[in-house]
């Protein structure tokens, strides 16, 4: 988009408004699907779960957690992977509040979340609340959090509800959206 601007000496000067970013956007990394389910979402989750580059340990924890979910939820007709995906969907927030400073006052402005960020937030919340749980191993804690999220309860689900409640309370400031 080009615009003409008159200077004091009445000679038109061209200004380019299009190049707002100085650098090119970084390329998205391709995440390979996991070895058991052949699913990229599982690989992303395991990457969030991983500590100190120990991906094999993360895979073991995740698969053991799904095994535990399968044993405890035998009466469900869905597979363990479908239960996990449904649990993630149940704790995925649709809106969040961002702080926006306007005229000396800071407002909590509700904004919609990009799809990739939604997925990332839900995974991080599930892992964070699983880590906070009481239990023996991480696999058991994660299994318990997956089952709670599937049944619309637990810490991660409560976090989603709190985010939505905050956005609803600050709906009046939605016109300050970026």
Long-range contacts (C-beta under 8 A, 24 or more apart in sequence): 34-59, 35-59, 36-63, 37-81, 39-81, 41-85, 41-88, 41-119, 42-81, 44-119, 44-120, 44-123, 45-123, 45-127, 48-120, 48-123, 48-124, 48-127, 49-127, 49-142, 60-139, 61-137, 61-138, 61-139, 61-142, 62-139, 62-142, 64-137, 64-139, 64-143, 65-138, 65-139, 65-140, 65-142, 65-143, 65-146, 66-143, 66-146, 68-139, 68-140, 68-143, 69-143, 69-146, 69-147, 72-143, 72-147, 73-147, 73-150, 83-146, 83-147, 83-150, 84-146, 84-150, 86-150, 87-126, 87-146, 87-147, 87-149, 87-150, 88-119, 88-122, 88-123, 88-126, 88-149, 89-122, 90-149, 90-150, 90-152, 90-157, 90-160, 91-122, 91-125, 91-126, 91-149, 91-156, 91-157, 91-159, 91-160, 92-118, 92-119, 92-121, 92-122, 92-160, 93-118, 93-121, 93-122, 93-159, 93-160, 93-163, 93-164, 94-118, 94-164, 95-163, 95-164, 95-167, 96-121, 96-163, 96-167, 97-163, 97-166, 97-167, 97-170, 98-178, 100-173, 100-176, 100-178, 102-176, 107-170, 107-173, 107-176, 108-166, 108-170, 108-173, 109-170, 109-173, 109-174, 109-176, 109-177, 109-178, 110-166, 110-167, 110-168, 110-170, 110-171, 110-173, 110-174, 110-177, 111-177, 111-178, 122-156, 122-160, 125-155, 125-156, 125-159, 125-160, 126-156, 128-156, 129-154, 129-155, 129-156, 129-159
